[in-house]
Amino acid sequence: MPPSRPWAGGGGQAVFDPLGFESWDESYSILKSPEPSIVVGYSGNKVLLADKPQPRSIVLPAVKLLAWNAKFWIRKRTMFYAISRDHKAFEPELEALSELLHEGKIDASIKRGFDLEDVPVAHRDWLKLTGMGLIVVKAS
C-alpha cells in the first residue's frame, strides 16, 4: 500500500515518474482523490542511482504499477510508457505532445526558476515539499 503523505498542494492529477520501483508508491500516494488521476511510469532509472548492481528488467515493477488499476473504484489509474529515440513512434509522439502543449491542453507552467549555482536550494525546497511543480534550472 502506498505511504500516505500530507501534501500541501493536495496532490496532483498526473504524476510522471521516471525512477520507478519504490518511487511509484510515493507517486501513487500523492494523486488527488476521488478525482480521476494517473501515474505514468516511464523508464526505471532508479537502478542507475543504486549503490549496488540491480536487475535492469522493468517487467516485474511495471506489473506492480499496472496492478493498482484493479482498484477501479478509486479513480486512480496507472500506466507504463516506454519509448526510445530509436523507436519509429518517438518523433510523431513528441510532435503530438508539443501540439497538446501549444493548444493549452497540458499545463506545464513553471513554478520557479533557479540559476545553476542555486541547485542546492532547489533540492532543499523539494525535500520540504515546497518544490511541487515544474522547476527549471538555467544552465547558461
Backbone as JSON Lines, residues from 0, in Angstrom:
{"i":0,"aa":"M","n":[0.84,-1.17,0.0],"ca":[0.0,0.0,0.0],"c":[0.89,1.24,0.0]}
{"i":1,"aa":"P","n":[0.59,2.23,-0.86],"ca":[1.41,3.43,-0.91],"c":[1.38,4.18,0.43]}
{"i":2,"aa":"P","n":[2.48,4.82,0.79],"ca":[2.5,5.57,2.03],"c":[1.63,6.8,1.92]}
{"i":3,"aa":"S","n":[1.01,7.19,3.04],"ca":[0.22,8.42,3.0],"c":[1.1,9.58,3.42]}
{"i":4,"aa":"R","n":[1.04,10.66,2.66],"ca":[1.86,11.84,2.92],"c":[0.96,13.06,2.87]}
{"i":5,"aa":"P","n":[1.11,13.97,3.78],"ca":[0.29,15.19,3.76],"c":[0.85,16.2,2.77]}
{"i":6,"aa":"W","n":[0.45,16.16,1.52],"ca":[0.97,17.07,0.51],"c":[0.25,18.4,0.6]}
{"i":7,"aa":"A","n":[0.99,19.46,0.78],"ca":[0.43,20.8,0.95],"c":[-0.44,21.2,-0.23]}
{"i":8,"aa":"G","n":[-0.05,20.8,-1.44],"ca":[-0.8,21.18,-2.63],"c":[-2.03,20.33,-2.87]}
{"i":9,"aa":"G","n":[-2.29,19.34,-2.05],"ca":[-3.46,18.5,-2.21],"c":[-3.3,17.38,-3.22]}
{"i":10,"aa":"G","n":[-2.11,17.19,-3.71],"ca":[-1.87,16.12,-4.66],"c":[-1.97,16.6,-6.09]}
{"i":11,"aa":"G","n":[-1.73,15.7,-7.0],"ca":[-1.74,16.05,-8.41],"c":[-2.68,15.19,-9.19]}
{"i":12,"aa":"Q","n":[-3.11,15.69,-10.35],"ca":[-3.95,14.9,-11.23],"c":[-3.12,13.94,-12.06]}
{"i":13,"aa":"A","n":[-1.87,14.29,-12.32],"ca":[-1.0,13.41,-13.08],"c":[0.41,13.51,-12.52]}
{"i":14,"aa":"V","n":[1.03,12.36,-12.36],"ca":[2.42,12.3,-11.91],"c":[3.18,11.47,-12.94]}
{"i":15,"aa":"F","n":[4.26,12.03,-13.43],"ca":[5.11,11.34,-14.39],"c":[6.39,10.97,-13.66]}
{"i":16,"aa":"D","n":[6.63,9.67,-13.52],"ca":[7.71,9.18,-12.67],"c":[8.73,8.4,-13.49]}
{"i":17,"aa":"P","n":[9.95,8.96,-13.67],"ca":[10.97,8.27,-14.44],"c":[11.82,7.32,-13.61]}
{"i":18,"aa":"L","n":[11.65,7.31,-12.29],"ca":[12.52,6.49,-11.44],"c":[12.05,5.06,-11.34]}
{"i":19,"aa":"G","n":[10.78,4.87,-11.02],"ca":[10.24,3.52,-10.92],"c":[10.43,2.9,-9.55]}
{"i":20,"aa":"F","n":[10.04,1.64,-9.46],"ca":[10.19,0.84,-8.27],"c":[9.51,1.52,-7.07]}
{"i":21,"aa":"E","n":[10.23,1.78,-5.98],"ca":[9.62,2.35,-4.77],"c":[9.04,3.74,-5.01]}
{"i":22,"aa":"S","n":[9.61,4.49,-5.94],"ca":[9.11,5.85,-6.16],"c":[7.69,5.85,-6.72]}
{"i":23,"aa":"W","n":[7.29,4.76,-7.4],"ca":[5.92,4.7,-7.88],"c":[4.94,4.67,-6.71]}
{"i":24,"aa":"D","n":[5.33,4.07,-5.6],"ca":[4.46,4.07,-4.41],"c":[4.18,5.5,-3.97]}
{"i":25,"aa":"E","n":[5.23,6.29,-3.89],"ca":[5.06,7.68,-3.46],"c":[4.28,8.47,-4.49]}
{"i":26,"aa":"S","n":[4.58,8.27,-5.76],"ca":[3.85,8.97,-6.81],"c":[2.36,8.66,-6.74]}
{"i":27,"aa":"Y","n":[2.03,7.4,-6.51],"ca":[0.62,6.99,-6.4],"c":[-0.04,7.65,-5.2]}
{"i":28,"aa":"S","n":[0.71,7.77,-4.11],"ca":[0.13,8.32,-2.88],"c":[-0.18,9.8,-2.98]}
{"i":29,"aa":"I","n":[0.44,10.53,-3.92],"ca":[0.17,11.96,-3.99],"c":[-0.9,12.32,-5.02]}
{"i":30,"aa":"L","n":[-1.51,11.31,-5.65],"ca":[-2.59,11.6,-6.58],"c":[-3.8,12.13,-5.85]}
{"i":31,"aa":"K","n":[-4.49,13.07,-6.5],"ca":[-5.73,13.58,-5.95],"c":[-6.76,12.47,-5.93]}
{"i":32,"aa":"S","n":[-7.6,12.49,-4.93],"ca":[-8.66,11.51,-4.83],"c":[-9.85,12.21,-4.19]}
{"i":33,"aa":"P","n":[-11.06,12.01,-4.61],"ca":[-11.55,11.0,-5.53],"c":[-11.55,11.43,-7.0]}
{"i":34,"aa":"E","n":[-10.92,12.55,-7.34],"ca":[-10.86,12.98,-8.73],"c":[-10.11,11.96,-9.57]}
{"i":35,"aa":"P","n":[-10.46,11.83,-10.85],"ca":[-9.67,10.95,-11.72],"c":[-8.23,11.45,-11.8]}
{"i":36,"aa":"S","n":[-7.29,10.56,-11.67],"ca":[-5.88,10.94,-11.7],"c":[-5.07,9.74,-12.19]}
{"i":37,"aa":"I","n":[-3.79,10.02,-12.53],"ca":[-2.99,8.96,-13.14],"c":[-1.5,9.11,-12.78]}
{"i":38,"aa":"V","n":[-0.85,7.97,-12.62],"ca":[0.61,7.9,-12.54],"c":[1.07,7.29,-13.85]}
{"i":39,"aa":"V","n":[1.99,7.97,-14.52],"ca":[2.6,7.43,-15.72],"c":[4.04,7.1,-15.37]}
{"i":40,"aa":"G","n":[4.32,5.82,-15.3],"ca":[5.69,5.39,-15.06],"c":[6.38,5.22,-16.39]}
{"i":41,"aa":"Y","n":[7.53,5.8,-16.5],"ca":[8.3,5.6,-17.73],"c":[9.75,5.41,-17.32]}
{"i":42,"aa":"S","n":[10.32,4.38,-17.81],"ca":[11.69,4.01,-17.51],"c":[11.78,3.41,-16.11]}
{"i":43,"aa":"G","n":[12.96,3.1,-15.72],"ca":[13.25,2.56,-14.4],"c":[14.62,3.06,-13.99]}
{"i":44,"aa":"N","n":[14.77,4.36,-14.01],"ca":[16.08,4.97,-13.8],"c":[16.63,4.83,-12.4]}
{"i":45,"aa":"K","n":[15.83,4.38,-11.45],"ca":[16.33,4.26,-10.09],"c":[17.49,3.27,-10.0]}
{"i":46,"aa":"V","n":[17.5,2.26,-10.87],"ca":[18.6,1.3,-10.85],"c":[19.93,1.98,-11.15]}
{"i":47,"aa":"L","n":[19.89,3.05,-11.9],"ca":[21.12,3.78,-12.21],"c":[21.66,4.55,-11.02]}
{"i":48,"aa":"L","n":[20.8,4.82,-10.04],"ca":[21.2,5.58,-8.87],"c":[21.62,4.69,-7.7]}
{"i":49,"aa":"A","n":[21.43,3.38,-7.83],"ca":[21.7,2.45,-6.73],"c":[23.2,2.25,-6.54]}
{"i":50,"aa":"D","n":[23.58,1.97,-5.29],"ca":[24.98,1.69,-4.97],"c":[25.42,0.31,-5.44]}
{"i":51,"aa":"K","n":[24.49,-0.62,-5.46],"ca":[24.83,-1.98,-5.88],"c":[24.1,-2.31,-7.18]}
{"i":52,"aa":"P","n":[24.66,-3.21,-7.97],"ca":[24.02,-3.57,-9.24],"c":[22.64,-4.16,-9.0]}
{"i":53,"aa":"Q","n":[21.69,-3.78,-9.84],"ca":[20.34,-4.28,-9.75],"c":[19.9,-4.74,-11.13]}
{"i":54,"aa":"P","n":[18.92,-5.62,-11.18],"ca":[18.46,-6.1,-12.49],"c":[17.88,-4.95,-13.29]}
{"i":55,"aa":"R","n":[18.13,-4.95,-14.6],"ca":[17.63,-3.89,-15.47],"c":[16.22,-4.17,-15.97]}
{"i":56,"aa":"S","n":[15.67,-5.34,-15.67],"ca":[14.34,-5.66,-16.16],"c":[13.3,-4.78,-15.49]}
{"i":57,"aa":"I","n":[12.42,-4.22,-16.28],"ca":[11.37,-3.36,-15.78],"c":[10.05,-4.11,-15.69]}
{"i":58,"aa":"V","n":[10.03,-5.38,-16.12],"ca":[8.79,-6.13,-16.23],"c":[8.08,-6.28,-14.89]}
{"i":59,"aa":"L","n":[8.76,-6.8,-13.87],"ca":[8.11,-7.01,-12.59],"c":[7.63,-5.71,-11.95]}
{"i":60,"aa":"P","n":[8.46,-4.67,-11.88],"ca":[7.96,-3.4,-11.34],"c":[6.8,-2.84,-12.15]}
{"i":61,"aa":"A","n":[6.83,-2.98,-13.47],"ca":[5.73,-2.46,-14.28],"c":[4.44,-3.21,-13.98]}
{"i":62,"aa":"V","n":[4.53,-4.5,-13.71],"ca":[3.35,-5.29,-13.32],"c":[2.76,-4.73,-12.03]}
{"i":63,"aa":"K","n":[3.63,-4.41,-11.07],"ca":[3.17,-3.81,-9.8],"c":[2.43,-2.51,-10.08]}
{"i":64,"aa":"L","n":[3.0,-1.66,-10.93],"ca":[2.38,-0.38,-11.26],"c":[1.01,-0.59,-11.88]}
{"i":65,"aa":"L","n":[0.92,-1.5,-12.82],"ca":[-0.34,-1.73,-13.53],"c":[-1.37,-2.46,-12.67]}
{"i":66,"aa":"A","n":[-0.92,-3.22,-11.68],"ca":[-1.85,-3.96,-10.81],"c":[-2.75,-3.01,-10.0]}
{"i":67,"aa":"W","n":[-2.27,-1.8,-9.75],"ca":[-3.11,-0.85,-9.0],"c":[-4.39,-0.5,-9.76]}
{"i":68,"aa":"N","n":[-4.41,-0.73,-11.06],"ca":[-5.62,-0.44,-11.85],"c":[-6.78,-1.36,-11.48]}
{"i":69,"aa":"A","n":[-6.5,-2.46,-10.79],"ca":[-7.58,-3.35,-10.35],"c":[-8.51,-2.65,-9.36]}
{"i":70,"aa":"K","n":[-8.01,-1.61,-8.69],"ca":[-8.84,-0.83,-7.76],"c":[-9.57,0.26,-8.55]}
{"i":71,"aa":"F","n":[-10.39,-0.14,-9.51],"ca":[-11.04,0.8,-10.43],"c":[-11.96,1.8,-9.72]}
{"i":72,"aa":"W","n":[-12.5,1.46,-8.58],"ca":[-13.42,2.32,-7.86],"c":[-12.72,3.54,-7.24]}
{"i":73,"aa":"I","n":[-11.4,3.52,-7.14],"ca":[-10.65,4.62,-6.54],"c":[-10.47,5.77,-7.53]}
{"i":74,"aa":"R","n":[-10.58,5.51,-8.82],"ca":[-10.43,6.51,-9.88],"c":[-8.99,7.0,-10.03]}
{"i":75,"aa":"K","n":[-8.05,6.23,-9.52],"ca":[-6.64,6.49,-9.76],"c":[-6.18,5.44,-10.77]}
{"i":76,"aa":"R","n":[-5.55,5.9,-11.85],"ca":[-5.07,4.98,-12.87],"c":[-3.55,5.0,-12.91]}
{"i":77,"aa":"T","n":[-3.01,3.96,-13.48],"ca":[-1.57,3.89,-13.7],"c":[-1.32,3.37,-15.1]}
{"i":78,"aa":"M","n":[-0.2,3.75,-15.64],"ca":[0.21,3.17,-16.92],"c":[1.73,3.22,-17.01]}
{"i":79,"aa":"F","n":[2.26,2.34,-17.81],"ca":[3.69,2.36,-18.06],"c":[3.89,2.75,-19.5]}
{"i":80,"aa":"Y","n":[4.79,3.68,-19.73],"ca":[5.06,4.15,-21.08],"c":[6.54,3.99,-21.36]}
{"i":81,"aa":"A","n":[6.85,3.26,-22.4],"ca":[8.26,3.06,-22.76],"c":[8.44,3.37,-24.23]}
{"i":82,"aa":"I","n":[9.36,4.25,-24.51],"ca":[9.7,4.57,-25.89],"c":[11.12,5.09,-25.91]}
{"i":83,"aa":"S","n":[11.84,4.78,-26.95],"ca":[13.21,5.28,-27.07],"c":[13.3,6.17,-28.31]}
{"i":84,"aa":"R","n":[14.36,6.93,-28.38],"ca":[14.56,7.82,-29.54],"c":[14.67,7.04,-30.84]}
{"i":85,"aa":"D","n":[15.05,5.78,-30.75],"ca":[15.17,4.96,-31.94],"c":[13.84,4.37,-32.4]}
{"i":86,"aa":"H","n":[12.83,4.45,-31.56],"ca":[11.52,3.88,-31.89],"c":[10.86,4.74,-32.97]}
{"i":87,"aa":"K","n":[10.17,4.11,-33.91],"ca":[9.57,4.84,-35.03],"c":[8.48,5.82,-34.58]}
{"i":88,"aa":"A","n":[7.89,5.61,-33.41],"ca":[6.83,6.5,-32.94],"c":[7.36,7.68,-32.12]}
{"i":89,"aa":"F","n":[8.67,7.71,-31.86],"ca":[9.21,8.76,-30.99],"c":[8.92,10.16,-31.52]}
{"i":90,"aa":"E","n":[9.31,10.43,-32.76],"ca":[9.13,11.77,-33.31],"c":[7.65,12.15,-33.44]}
{"i":91,"aa":"P","n":[6.77,11.28,-33.99],"ca":[5.35,11.66,-34.06],"c":[4.72,11.9,-32.69]}
{"i":92,"aa":"E","n":[5.1,11.1,-31.7],"ca":[4.53,11.29,-30.37],"c":[5.06,12.55,-29.71]}
{"i":93,"aa":"L","n":[6.31,12.88,-29.94],"ca":[6.87,14.13,-29.42],"c":[6.16,15.32,-30.06]}
{"i":94,"aa":"E","n":[5.89,15.24,-31.36],"ca":[5.16,16.31,-32.05],"c":[3.74,16.43,-31.51]}
{"i":95,"aa":"A","n":[3.07,15.3,-31.25],"ca":[1.72,15.33,-30.69],"c":[1.72,15.95,-29.29]}
{"i":96,"aa":"L","n":[2.72,15.62,-28.5],"ca":[2.84,16.2,-27.17],"c":[3.06,17.71,-27.26]}
{"i":97,"aa":"S","n":[3.91,18.13,-28.17],"ca":[4.15,19.56,-28.37],"c":[2.88,20.28,-28.78]}
{"i":98,"aa":"E","n":[2.08,19.66,-29.62],"ca":[0.82,20.25,-30.06],"c":[-0.15,20.4,-28.88]}
{"i":99,"aa":"L","n":[-0.24,19.38,-28.03],"ca":[-1.11,19.48,-26.85],"c":[-0.67,20.63,-25.95]}
{"i":100,"aa":"L","n":[0.62,20.81,-25.81],"ca":[1.15,21.91,-25.02],"c":[0.78,23.24,-25.66]}
{"i":101,"aa":"H","n":[0.95,23.34,-26.97],"ca":[0.64,24.57,-27.71],"c":[-0.85,24.91,-27.61]}
{"i":102,"aa":"E","n":[-1.72,23.91,-27.62],"ca":[-3.16,24.12,-27.54],"c":[-3.64,24.42,-26.12]}
{"i":103,"aa":"G","n":[-2.75,24.34,-25.16],"ca":[-3.13,24.61,-23.77],"c":[-3.81,23.44,-23.09]}
{"i":104,"aa":"K","n":[-3.71,22.25,-23.65],"ca":[-4.34,21.07,-23.06],"c":[-3.45,20.44,-22.0]}
{"i":105,"aa":"I","n":[-2.2,20.88,-21.94],"ca":[-1.26,20.43,-20.91],"c":[-0.78,21.67,-20.18]}
{"i":106,"aa":"D","n":[-0.85,21.64,-18.87],"ca":[-0.35,22.76,-18.08],"c":[1.07,22.45,-17.65]}
{"i":107,"aa":"A","n":[1.99,23.14,-18.26],"ca":[3.4,22.97,-17.9],"c":[3.96,24.29,-17.4]}
{"i":108,"aa":"S","n":[3.14,24.97,-16.59],"ca":[3.58,26.26,-16.08],"c":[4.75,26.07,-15.12]}
{"i":109,"aa":"I","n":[5.65,26.99,-15.17],"ca":[6.86,26.92,-14.36],"c":[6.58,27.52,-12.99]}
{"i":110,"aa":"K","n":[6.83,26.73,-11.95],"ca":[6.62,27.21,-10.59],"c":[7.75,28.14,-10.16]}
{"i":111,"aa":"R","n":[8.96,27.76,-10.51],"ca":[10.1,28.55,-10.08],"c":[11.32,28.23,-10.94]}
{"i":112,"aa":"G","n":[12.14,29.23,-11.16],"ca":[13.38,29.05,-11.89],"c":[14.57,29.24,-10.96]}
{"i":113,"aa":"F","n":[15.62,28.52,-11.22],"ca":[16.84,28.59,-10.42],"c":[18.04,28.79,-11.33]}
{"i":114,"aa":"D","n":[19.0,29.56,-10.88],"ca":[20.29,29.6,-11.55],"c":[21.05,28.33,-11.16]}
{"i":115,"aa":"L","n":[22.02,27.97,-11.98],"ca":[22.74,26.73,-11.75],"c":[23.36,26.67,-10.36]}
{"i":116,"aa":"E","n":[23.88,27.78,-9.88],"ca":[24.52,27.76,-8.55],"c":[23.51,27.61,-7.41]}
{"i":117,"aa":"D","n":[22.21,27.74,-7.72],"ca":[21.17,27.62,-6.69],"c":[20.51,26.24,-6.67]}
{"i":118,"aa":"V","n":[21.09,25.26,-7.37],"ca":[20.53,23.91,-7.39],"c":[20.4,23.33,-5.98]}
{"i":119,"aa":"P","n":[21.37,23.54,-5.06],"ca":[21.16,23.03,-3.69],"c":[19.9,23.59,-3.03]}
{"i":120,"aa":"V","n":[19.57,24.84,-3.32],"ca":[18.34,25.44,-2.78],"c":[17.12,24.73,-3.38]}
{"i":121,"aa":"A","n":[17.17,24.44,-4.67],"ca":[16.06,23.73,-5.33],"c":[15.85,22.36,-4.68]}
{"i":122,"aa":"H","n":[16.94,21.66,-4.38],"ca":[16.83,20.35,-3.72],"c":[16.25,20.5,-2.32]}
{"i":123,"aa":"R","n":[16.69,21.48,-1.57],"ca":[16.15,21.67,-0.21],"c":[14.67,22.0,-0.26]}
{"i":124,"aa":"D","n":[14.26,22.87,-1.2],"ca":[12.84,23.19,-1.33],"c":[12.04,21.94,-1.66]}
{"i":125,"aa":"W","n":[12.57,21.1,-2.54],"ca":[11.86,19.89,-2.91],"c":[11.68,18.98,-1.7]}
{"i":126,"aa":"L","n":[12.72,18.84,-0.89],"ca":[12.63,17.99,0.29],"c":[11.65,18.54,1.32]}
{"i":127,"aa":"K","n":[11.41,19.84,1.32],"ca":[10.45,20.46,2.24],"c":[9.04,20.48,1.65]}
{"i":128,"aa":"L","n":[8.88,19.86,0.48],"ca":[7.6,19.77,-0.23],"c":[7.13,21.11,-0.74]}
{"i":129,"aa":"T","n":[8.0,22.11,-0.79],"ca":[7.63,23.38,-1.4],"c":[8.02,23.38,-2.86]}
{"i":130,"aa":"G","n":[8.63,22.31,-3.32],"ca":[9.12,22.22,-4.68],"c":[8.12,21.59,-5.65]}
{"i":131,"aa":"M","n":[6.91,21.35,-5.22],"ca":[5.93,20.72,-6.1],"c":[5.69,21.6,-7.33]}
{"i":132,"aa":"G","n":[5.74,21.02,-8.48],"ca":[5.52,21.75,-9.71],"c":[6.76,21.74,-10.57]}
{"i":133,"aa":"L","n":[6.65,22.36,-11.72],"ca":[7.74,22.37,-12.68],"c":[8.82,23.35,-12.24]}
{"i":134,"aa":"I","n":[10.04,22.89,-12.18],"ca":[11.19,23.71,-11.81],"c":[12.15,23.71,-12.98]}
{"i":135,"aa":"V","n":[12.69,24.86,-13.3],"ca":[13.63,24.99,-14.39],"c":[14.95,25.51,-13.82]}
{"i":136,"aa":"V","n":[16.05,24.87,-14.25],"ca":[17.38,25.32,-13.87],"c":[18.05,25.91,-15.1]}
{"i":137,"aa":"K","n":[18.44,27.17,-14.97],"ca":[19.12,27.87,-16.06],"c":[20.59,27.49,-16.03]}
{"i":138,"aa":"A","n":[21.07,26.85,-17.08],"ca":[22.42,26.31,-17.08],"c":[23.42,27.2,-17.82]}
{"i":139,"aa":"S","n":[23.03,28.34,-18.27],"ca":[24.0,29.17,-19.0],"c":[24.49,30.33,-18.17]}
